[in-house]
Structure formats: C-alpha cells, structure tokens
C-alpha cells in the first residue's frame, strides 16, 4: 500500500532558479519579521488568562484520597511518551510505578487538542504507537483526533494503566533525597510519592502561549486557545457542525500547523472569518485516504517497526527499494537531503554539493508557491500566502482544504507581514489603522518553547544540593544524550532536546524509552540504585552537539524567525540547533554502540 520509488538525478541538475535573487528575497522577508523581543513578544496564560488552560473536558472531577507511597518509578505525563514508557516498564517486569497527568484522561496533546479538523500530520500507521501490541489498525492514513485519543485510551486499558494512574493531578515540586536515593514528589492533591526513578514526559509543546498584543485583556467577546476549544460557544465537535458560529464574526490568530487544520472548518461555519497571519506556512498536499481492508489483512508481524524504519531512512536521505509511506514528508526530506546527489559517479566536492543542495531547497519552495498560485483565485491573497524561506526552516504543513478556504466570500486574510496587529479592543482588532469588529478570537498561536524549564513543566525540580533544574538550564539545556543531567540523579528526560529528533515523535519517544528502560533494568539486576551523568561527559556532549550542528546552525541563521531558531535570536537556545546534527540514524547507532559496550560511559552508576 502506498509504495513508490523516488527518481534520482543522474547528472547535476542545472541551476535553473536565480539563487542570488531568492537569497535576497528570503533575507528581506526574514528581516521584516525579526523582533528584538524574541520570545518576549509572547505572553503566558498566567498573565491574566488562567481560564485558557482550565480543563473544559472534565465531566466529573476525580475524587480520591491523597496518596503516600514509595515506588520504583514515577512517569510524569500521560501522553504517548508516558504511555510508551509505562508499557515498556510493564514489558520489562517493572510494575511498581505510577503515571501522573494533570488532564482528566490519557492522551496528552490528543486529550487537549480537540479543535475541529485536528489530525496527525505523520502517517497514522507509524505515528500511533503500539498498534501491533493492541491489535489495532487506524481507519485512515492520517487519523483524526478522536481516533488517536481513543487509541491512547486503548493503550492504557491494554497495559492496565488506569489502575496505576493519578489523573487530574499536577506535580508541584520534586526534590532529590540523597540519603534515600529517591525523588520526593509532592502534588496539588496532597500526594507524597517517593520514587527511585522519574521520567518526565510532559511533551515539548504543552503550555499555551499568546501573542503580546496591546489590549488583549480588554476583549469582551469569546476568546480561547485551540488547545482548549470552546464547543459550548461554537457548538459542534471535532468533525464540524459549529452552528453557534452561524451569526458570528471570528478571528483566528496564527497560521501554523493548527490553523491550517481548523481554518477550513471555521470558514465553513462562521458568518465571517479573518485569518491573521504573521508568516505564511508552507502547505503541501495531504492526500488522506481510508485504510484498505485487504492491505490491513495482509500485514505480517513486525510490519509497524519495518514501516517506521523505512520512513526514517527516506527522511535521512537513505534510499531503499520502495518508499512505504510515500507522502510529503519523505518526498520533502529526501529531495532536500539526497535527491539532488548525482548517481553517475561524478565527484561531489563541497563546492559542487552546496549549490546543488541549495537549488533543491529552492525548487521545493518554488513548487509550494506554485501550488498556492494554482489554488487561490485572488492574486493578492495568493501572494500573501506564499512562504519565502527555506524548506526546512519551519515544520511544514500538509492539508488539502486550507488554501481553498481563502476562495470563500466569507474569508479574509489579514497579512500583517510580520508586524502583527496594532491592538485588540473590546469588540474587535485593529490592523494598519483599520478596525475589524469580531465576536470571537481563536488563538492558534502554539506553545511555549525556550522559556524557563520549570515554567514549561509546571513544577520545580531540586536536585543535589537543592540546585534547581531551571538554574542548571539557565544558559541553555545541559545534558548527556538529552536524557540525563549532572546533579539530578535518576531523572530521565523524554522528548526533544540535545538528542536525535525525528519528525515522527512517537517513534523517537519509543527509541528513547527502550534505551532508558533497558538501562534501569540492567542497573537493577546489578544491585545499583543511582544513575547520574558525569559533569565531564555532559560538557563533552555539548561540544559534540556544537560540532555536529554547524550545518544546521548555518541554515537556521538565514531562516525566518520561529521556535526552530529562538525567533531569530540566540542559536545556543535554539530548539533545532541544539539537537544531534549527525541525523537520527547516526544517533540511534550511537545509543546502540553505547549499550553494547556495557560500560555506562559518561554515567556514574552505583
């Protein structure tokens, strides 16, 4: 199903695009979007908007007594990272654990993000974890949010995790007890948990952020973030049916991955929709389709891991006989990273390779802009929706209904060209001196990245000598392999940061969990109870990251501002530049080699 091969260049392709002109255009577009305030241009929900992070999905609050327990493992986070972690602990015979989440159920991002049109942007057959273990095959190539949320619940039931869960529970503080060699964890429910090991799996994008627009606190209409969709106001559900908007003028602020998915639904149901854009997204073809029952029946044991490996190979530019996923992701990454390499034996010096790679990037951008021109009927609107930055400068979006929405008579693009809105008033917003009355504002503005760790995590972590993790990360993240921090024994970080980052986050999390659970299991078998990164190993890893990220840093320097490059600021605090630059396949091999040496290099284990 969906297998294909990719054509290779047999000779260096001619430099058909005007590279100098495109570099200049990209630089101009970047410059108008640079803001000296960087991340400070946003505000948190704690700036008078606490209601925007309340849980609107709880039917009945969980009533329980406070828990006072000594356990082997605590998993903080009930999304796919936490679920995969708990599942692997169970497989390893480590059943003495708790899994905790502030939400009312498992699911993580799929518990919170129930906005209309929400779906995975990675193929569901490789994105939804533990499919073979739970005996499930998704109903479509790119599953929608309700199905993904239901799968999270399926995993929890399959591995008996509801019995081990503390839901609707927020960690307040974690403090290391050196004598006991345990983390003492307190919660807002009065719980005290003494855990030997702690996994943090709260996800990289979990704390909603808002634009710091003047007057944002004065708006008297409906106002909510996409991760807390207000169906009581809009009516309907994730599939649409928002009849409450039939007489409403709505503004959605943001044009990233979330807006690309929800804008078509808002356009269909609102009386009028304003889409407020700072920087346009690159939007490729989605091509969703129902699952072929015959294909599903033909699947053999191990099919999901094989499909994941195949996807990772194409993403890294490693050609195989067929591209099993064959979608915009594999075509984009293979095209940028390897599709331009000649196969006729021609020498490939840096002087030859660099312009070829740049032209491949330019061609993909040109194809995306041509798609806008062919889809959007009004030339001025189409021009505003064209992205002028490198193909890998921001996470691309794939959707077949976003661009056509701008052909509707009830939809207007407010292209601020990087400047943002002038202000928000009691009954609308103002841009370029013009006031636009609206009844409702939807923030599709994403989540905090690059802010204080304790702020994003929602709790304070105190390690050896009472040093906080926020202090340890004051000048940027500082870890070994992205998993361990010196001074914070038995604490393991899951997610992105100083490791190998895959577009398919759940596969990446699975790789991390398997590595770390194996470490815990081997430590337990040897009688050990304490695992800590050595300071020298941490420093060496930071240097490795710098050495390996030079190409990524050079690329990001020319990118439009985003969370990928610290909003055009300090690359040492950039999300992407401080991950392992050798690629995810090389990082996976690094971890495998580390395990096979069996010497715990860089760790103090006793």
ZABAVEX-34505 format. One line per field, with one value per residue (C-alpha): residue number from 1; residue in one letter; z, x, y. Coordinates in steps of 0.1 Angstrom, whole numbers, plus 5000, padded with zeros to 4 digits. Layout:
N
pos: [NUM;...];
code: [A;...];
pz: [Z;...];
px: [X;...];
py: [Y;...];
This chain:
606
pos: [1;2;3;4;5;6;7;8;9;10;11;12;13;14;15;16;17;18;19;20;21;22;23;24;25;26;27;28;29;30;31;32;33;34;35;36;37;38;39;40;41;42;43;44;45;46;47;48;49;50;51;52;53;54;55;56;57;58;59;60;61;62;63;64;65;66;67;68;69;70;71;72;73;74;75;76;77;78;79;80;81;82;83;84;85;86;87;88;89;90;91;92;93;94;95;96;97;98;99;100;101;102;103;104;105;106;107;108;109;110;111;112;113;114;115;116;117;118;119;120;121;122;123;124;125;126;127;128;129;130;131;132;133;134;135;136;137;138;139;140;141;142;143;144;145;146;147;148;149;150;151;152;153;154;155;156;157;158;159;160;161;162;163;164;165;166;167;168;169;170;171;172;173;174;175;176;177;178;179;180;181;182;183;184;185;186;187;188;189;190;191;192;193;194;195;196;197;198;199;200;201;202;203;204;205;206;207;208;209;210;211;212;213;214;215;216;217;218;219;220;221;222;223;224;225;226;227;228;229;230;231;232;233;234;235;236;237;238;239;240;241;242;243;244;245;246;247;248;249;250;251;252;253;254;255;256;257;258;259;260;261;262;263;264;265;266;267;268;269;270;271;272;273;274;275;276;277;278;279;280;281;282;283;284;285;286;287;288;289;290;291;292;293;294;295;296;297;298;299;300;301;302;303;304;305;306;307;308;309;310;311;312;313;314;315;316;317;318;319;320;321;322;323;324;325;326;327;328;329;330;331;332;333;334;335;336;337;338;339;340;341;342;343;344;345;346;347;348;349;350;351;352;353;354;355;356;357;358;359;360;361;362;363;364;365;366;367;368;369;370;371;372;373;374;375;376;377;378;379;380;381;382;383;384;385;386;387;388;389;390;391;392;393;394;395;396;397;398;399;400;401;402;403;404;405;406;407;408;409;410;411;412;413;414;415;416;417;418;419;420;421;422;423;424;425;426;427;428;429;430;431;432;433;434;435;436;437;438;439;440;441;442;443;444;445;446;447;448;449;450;451;452;453;454;455;456;457;458;459;460;461;462;463;464;465;466;467;468;469;470;471;472;473;474;475;476;477;478;479;480;481;482;483;484;485;486;487;488;489;490;491;492;493;494;495;496;497;498;499;500;501;502;503;504;505;506;507;508;509;510;511;512;513;514;515;516;517;518;519;520;521;522;523;524;525;526;527;528;529;530;531;532;533;534;535;536;537;538;539;540;541;542;543;544;545;546;547;548;549;550;551;552;553;554;555;556;557;558;559;560;561;562;563;564;565;566;567;568;569;570;571;572;573;574;575;576;577;578;579;580;581;582;583;584;585;586;587;588;589;590;591;592;593;594;595;596;597;598;599;600;601;602;603;604;605;606];
code: [X;X;X;X;X;X;X;X;X;X;X;X;X;X;X;X;X;X;X;X;X;X;X;X;X;X;X;X;X;X;X;X;X;X;X;X;X;X;X;X;X;X;X;X;X;X;X;X;X;X;X;X;X;X;X;X;X;X;X;X;X;X;X;X;X;X;X;X;X;X;X;X;X;X;X;X;X;X;X;X;X;X;X;X;X;X;X;X;X;X;X;X;X;X;X;X;X;X;X;X;X;X;X;X;X;X;X;X;X;X;X;X;X;X;X;X;X;X;X;X;X;X;X;X;X;X;X;X;X;X;X;X;X;X;X;X;X;X;X;X;X;X;X;X;X;X;X;X;X;X;X;X;X;X;X;X;X;X;X;X;X;X;X;X;X;X;X;X;X;X;X;X;X;X;X;X;X;X;X;X;X;X;X;X;X;X;X;X;X;X;X;X;X;X;X;X;X;X;X;X;X;X;X;X;X;X;X;X;X;X;X;X;X;X;X;X;X;X;X;X;X;X;X;X;X;X;X;X;X;X;X;X;X;X;X;X;X;X;X;X;X;X;X;X;X;X;X;X;X;X;X;X;X;X;X;X;X;X;X;X;X;X;X;X;X;X;X;X;X;X;X;X;X;X;X;X;X;X;X;X;X;X;X;X;X;X;X;X;X;X;X;X;X;X;X;X;X;X;X;X;X;X;X;X;X;X;X;X;X;X;X;X;X;X;X;X;X;X;X;X;X;X;X;X;X;X;X;X;X;X;X;X;X;X;X;X;X;X;X;X;X;X;X;X;X;X;X;X;X;X;X;X;X;X;X;X;X;X;X;X;X;X;X;X;X;X;X;X;X;X;X;X;X;X;X;X;X;X;X;X;X;X;X;X;X;X;X;X;X;X;X;X;X;X;X;X;X;X;X;X;X;X;X;X;X;X;X;X;X;X;X;X;X;X;X;X;X;X;X;X;X;X;X;X;X;X;X;X;X;X;X;X;X;X;X;X;X;X;X;X;X;X;X;X;X;X;X;X;X;X;X;X;X;X;X;X;X;X;X;X;X;X;X;X;X;X;X;X;X;X;X;X;X;X;X;X;X;X;X;X;X;X;X;X;X;X;X;X;X;X;X;X;X;X;X;X;X;X;X;X;X;X;X;X;X;X;X;X;X;X;X;X;X;X;X;X;X;X;X;X;X;X;X;X;X;X;X;X;X;X;X;X;X;X;X;X;X;X;X;X;X;X;X;X;X;X;X;X;X;X;X;X;X;X;X;X;X;X;X;X;X;X;X;X;X;X;X;X;X;X;X;X;X;X;X;X;X;X;X;X;X;X;X;X;X;X;X;X;X;X;X;X;X;X;X;X;X;X;X;X;X;X;X;X;X;X];
pz: [5000;4990;4979;4955;4944;4940;4909;4914;4895;4872;4865;4884;4876;4860;4883;4868;4896;4903;4936;4943;4938;4961;4988;4987;4989;5017;5036;5031;5044;5074;5083;5085;5109;5133;5166;5193;5219;5206;5229;5250;5222;5236;5269;5290;5301;5336;5325;5335;5312;5336;5323;5290;5305;5325;5316;5297;5291;5326;5331;5366;5388;5402;5440;5458;5490;5489;5481;5502;5485;5479;5444;5419;5390;5385;5350;5347;5316;5302;5265;5241;5257;5291;5277;5258;5289;5311;5285;5283;5321;5322;5295;5315;5346;5364;5376;5407;5391;5389;5359;5366;5345;5351;5324;5331;5310;5290;5256;5262;5232;5219;5252;5250;5212;5202;5178;5145;5119;5143;5129;5129;5103;5103;5088;5114;5107;5120;5143;5165;5187;5199;5171;5169;5206;5209;5177;5161;5126;5120;5098;5076;5065;5086;5116;5131;5168;5182;5168;5182;5216;5217;5208;5238;5260;5243;5253;5288;5291;5274;5299;5329;5334;5347;5379;5382;5372;5391;5368;5373;5393;5390;5403;5425;5433;5430;5455;5455;5488;5486;5517;5504;5468;5458;5444;5469;5447;5460;5441;5443;5456;5487;5474;5485;5462;5469;5436;5428;5392;5374;5338;5326;5296;5296;5259;5242;5233;5263;5277;5255;5246;5235;5214;5234;5215;5232;5246;5245;5280;5271;5246;5257;5232;5233;5235;5237;5226;5201;5228;5249;5222;5235;5219;5244;5224;5189;5190;5172;5177;5161;5129;5125;5130;5147;5143;5171;5147;5120;5131;5144;5130;5140;5140;5142;5151;5137;5105;5117;5117;5140;5120;5088;5101;5118;5094;5068;5095;5108;5072;5066;5098;5107;5093;5086;5092;5095;5093;5109;5096;5106;5085;5059;5063;5036;5029;5008;4995;5022;5002;5030;5023;5041;5051;5025;5044;5021;5029;5067;5065;5047;5074;5089;5123;5127;5100;5120;5130;5095;5082;5107;5097;5061;5068;5088;5061;5034;5058;5063;5026;5026;4995;4997;4972;4980;5000;5020;5034;5002;5013;5015;5044;5026;4993;5010;5032;5006;4980;5002;5017;4989;4958;4942;4945;4911;4907;4876;4897;4893;4920;4947;4963;4988;4960;4938;4966;4982;4952;4942;4977;4978;4944;4956;4985;4963;4938;4966;4978;4943;4939;4971;4960;4926;4945;4962;4929;4913;4942;4955;4930;4941;4931;4961;4986;4969;4971;5009;5014;4997;5020;5013;5035;5033;5031;5065;5083;5099;5103;5071;5070;5047;5041;5010;5024;5039;5007;4990;5021;5010;4979;5000;5001;5039;5045;5045;5050;5073;5063;5088;5070;5103;5121;5140;5149;5162;5191;5203;5216;5234;5203;5177;5165;5146;5118;5098;5113;5103;5129;5124;5146;5157;5182;5188;5188;5185;5193;5171;5184;5196;5228;5248;5236;5250;5283;5318;5322;5355;5338;5309;5331;5357;5387;5404;5403;5431;5426;5446;5469;5463;5429;5406;5371;5359;5373;5356;5323;5328;5298;5278;5281;5295;5294;5283;5252;5261;5288;5319;5338;5362;5397;5390;5395;5384;5364;5327;5301;5273;5242;5221;5232;5227;5211;5177;5167;5143;5126;5139;5176;5188;5171;5186;5221;5217;5209;5240;5263;5252;5258;5292;5305;5295;5315;5346;5342;5339;5368;5390;5381;5392;5425;5416;5427;5414;5378;5372;5343;5349;5345;5321;5299;5299;5288;5261;5248;5245;5224;5203;5196;5186;5163;5147;5143;5122;5090;5108;5125;5092;5077;5106;5106;5073;5084;5092;5129;5147;5176;5155;5158;5190;5170;5151;5183;5202;5184;5216;5229;5196;5197;5165;5165;5198;5188;5174;5139;5126;5119;5137;5122;5134;5169;5171;5162;5189;5215;5203;5204;5239;5251;5235;5252;5285;5304;5312;5296;5308;5337;5373;5382;5416];
px: [5000;5013;5047;5068;5103;5119;5137;5174;5195;5219;5238;5240;5208;5211;5209;5175;5165;5181;5198;5210;5176;5160;5186;5178;5141;5144;5166;5142;5112;5132;5143;5108;5098;5127;5117;5142;5118;5122;5102;5092;5068;5045;5028;5018;4984;4994;4992;4955;4944;4944;4910;4925;4944;4915;4903;4870;4866;4861;4826;4831;4861;4880;4875;4902;4923;4958;4984;5015;5037;5072;5075;5102;5092;5071;5061;5051;5029;5001;5006;5021;5056;5043;5021;5050;5072;5047;5041;5079;5082;5055;5072;5104;5087;5089;5053;5059;5052;5027;5018;5006;4990;4971;4945;4914;4925;4954;4962;4985;4982;4953;4934;4938;4937;4902;4898;4878;4899;4927;4946;4981;5004;5026;5011;4989;5003;5037;5026;5001;5023;5019;4995;5006;5006;4970;4957;4946;4949;4939;4909;4927;4962;4961;4938;4918;4920;4891;4905;4940;4926;4907;4940;4957;4929;4932;4969;4961;4935;4956;4985;4964;4975;4943;4948;4983;4973;4969;4949;4937;4969;4997;5032;5042;5078;5104;5133;5162;5168;5204;5202;5172;5183;5148;5128;5103;5074;5045;5013;4983;4962;4983;5002;5037;5055;5090;5102;5135;5134;5114;5106;5094;5072;5051;5059;5078;5047;5023;5020;4998;5013;4995;5006;5015;4991;4982;4946;4944;4929;4901;4883;4847;4838;4846;4883;4901;4932;4928;4941;4910;4884;4851;4824;4799;4803;4809;4786;4795;4826;4859;4841;4824;4787;4796;4762;4769;4791;4764;4759;4794;4824;4855;4892;4918;4953;4981;4987;5008;5000;4969;4954;4960;4937;4910;4906;4886;4861;4858;4854;4826;4806;4814;4794;4828;4863;4895;4928;4955;4990;5025;5043;5027;5031;5044;5013;5018;4993;4978;4962;4944;4926;4907;4926;4924;4910;4929;4961;4953;4946;4979;5001;5027;5043;5067;5051;5049;5086;5096;5074;5089;5125;5116;5102;5133;5156;5139;5138;5175;5181;5189;5173;5156;5138;5104;5091;5063;5048;5054;5040;5050;5074;5095;5094;5105;5133;5147;5145;5164;5190;5198;5175;5200;5230;5242;5244;5267;5299;5306;5328;5309;5331;5316;5319;5297;5273;5264;5248;5231;5215;5206;5189;5169;5157;5147;5129;5107;5099;5090;5067;5049;5044;5032;5006;4993;4991;4972;4948;4940;4920;4927;4963;4968;4957;4978;5008;5003;5001;5034;5062;5097;5121;5140;5120;5132;5131;5097;5077;5058;5020;5000;4964;4941;4914;4933;4943;4908;4892;4906;4884;4853;4835;4833;4871;4897;4934;4949;4985;5005;5038;5054;5043;5013;4981;4981;4958;4928;4899;4867;4849;4875;4910;4929;4955;4971;4947;4916;4892;4876;4847;4846;4826;4852;4890;4907;4944;4962;4995;5011;5030;5059;5094;5126;5111;5122;5121;5101;5076;5070;5070;5047;5068;5101;5129;5155;5185;5217;5224;5190;5201;5171;5169;5160;5193;5211;5195;5199;5222;5205;5198;5228;5225;5242;5224;5194;5183;5204;5216;5245;5233;5199;5203;5177;5158;5152;5140;5118;5112;5132;5164;5201;5192;5181;5149;5126;5096;5077;5078;5062;5089;5115;5099;5098;5135;5143;5121;5135;5171;5163;5142;5170;5194;5172;5166;5204;5211;5185;5200;5234;5220;5225;5202;5217;5223;5238;5255;5292;5299;5328;5305;5279;5304;5318;5283;5276;5307;5297;5263;5281;5304;5277;5253;5274;5254;5221;5232;5243;5210;5189;5208;5191;5156;5126;5120;5103;5108;5132;5158;5148;5127;5159;5179;5205;5211;5225;5190;5175;5154;5167;5204;5210;5199;5222;5232;5245;5210;5186;5201;5235;5221;5203;5236;5254;5229;5232;5270;5268;5246;5268;5299;5281;5305;5279;5303;5295;5273;5281;5261;5262];
py: [5000;5034;5021;5042;5048;5082;5094;5103;5128;5110;5143;5175;5194;5229;5259;5269;5293;5326;5317;5353;5367;5341;5346;5383;5377;5352;5377;5406;5385;5374;5409;5423;5396;5399;5414;5423;5410;5374;5351;5381;5391;5364;5362;5333;5323;5333;5370;5371;5342;5313;5303;5295;5265;5252;5217;5221;5183;5170;5157;5146;5156;5127;5124;5105;5104;5117;5090;5084;5058;5046;5034;5024;5046;5078;5087;5124;5128;5106;5113;5089;5094;5084;5056;5041;5044;5027;5000;4993;4992;4967;4946;4947;4934;4967;4970;4992;5026;5054;5075;5110;5137;5170;5160;5140;5111;5097;5112;5142;5165;5144;5149;5187;5194;5186;5215;5209;5192;5180;5151;5136;5151;5119;5088;5072;5037;5048;5076;5058;5036;5000;4991;4955;4951;4964;4947;4979;4993;5030;5037;5062;5072;5103;5097;5124;5134;5114;5082;5090;5099;5066;5048;5064;5051;5017;5015;5025;4998;4971;4976;4982;5018;5033;5013;5029;5065;5097;5118;5154;5157;5183;5179;5209;5200;5172;5171;5147;5128;5117;5095;5076;5079;5088;5117;5132;5144;5165;5172;5196;5167;5164;5133;5124;5099;5087;5074;5058;5069;5096;5101;5135;5130;5162;5169;5197;5217;5217;5252;5275;5309;5340;5370;5401;5423;5456;5454;5417;5417;5442;5420;5413;5386;5349;5341;5308;5288;5260;5235;5244;5246;5261;5239;5254;5286;5273;5242;5211;5188;5179;5169;5203;5212;5245;5261;5285;5305;5310;5346;5353;5371;5352;5360;5332;5344;5323;5303;5274;5237;5240;5269;5250;5223;5243;5272;5252;5243;5278;5291;5267;5276;5312;5341;5357;5346;5367;5347;5368;5359;5370;5344;5321;5283;5260;5238;5207;5181;5158;5130;5113;5081;5053;5022;4995;4964;4940;4957;4957;4919;4913;4928;4905;4905;4934;4955;4987;4987;4980;5008;5032;5022;5027;5062;5071;5060;5082;5111;5108;5106;5069;5052;5018;4997;5014;5043;5026;5058;5079;5113;5149;5142;5116;5135;5167;5154;5130;5158;5182;5158;5134;5137;5161;5139;5126;5088;5088;5087;5124;5138;5156;5182;5207;5233;5212;5199;5232;5249;5216;5213;5249;5246;5216;5236;5265;5242;5227;5262;5272;5242;5251;5287;5274;5253;5284;5303;5274;5270;5305;5325;5361;5370;5394;5368;5341;5363;5368;5331;5323;5314;5328;5308;5276;5243;5231;5264;5256;5224;5221;5215;5192;5199;5199;5222;5252;5271;5266;5282;5315;5314;5317;5350;5350;5346;5374;5370;5397;5395;5416;5408;5401;5432;5417;5435;5471;5463;5443;5463;5454;5444;5436;5441;5468;5464;5491;5516;5497;5483;5449;5440;5404;5383;5357;5354;5320;5318;5293;5306;5274;5267;5280;5269;5283;5296;5286;5248;5249;5272;5248;5218;5234;5224;5229;5203;5204;5181;5175;5204;5219;5232;5237;5223;5258;5270;5241;5251;5288;5293;5266;5229;5209;5171;5139;5124;5146;5122;5129;5160;5162;5168;5153;5115;5090;5117;5110;5134;5122;5143;5167;5184;5175;5141;5128;5144;5126;5142;5111;5120;5087;5066;5089;5085;5048;5047;5068;5048;5014;5027;5041;5012;4989;5010;5008;4971;4964;4987;4969;4935;4946;4960;4996;5024;5056;5068;5103;5120;5129;5167;5160;5138;5164;5191;5167;5160;5198;5201;5172;5189;5221;5203;5182;5212;5236;5229;5232;5264;5280;5271;5284;5317;5325;5312;5333;5337;5307;5284;5265;5293;5311;5335;5346;5351;5331;5298;5284;5285;5272;5241;5226;5238;5221;5186;5159;5171;5138;5126;5103;5071;5080;5089;5056;5038;5059;5046;5010;5012;5027;4998;4971;4985;4979;5003;5031;5056;5091;5079;5073;5041;5026];
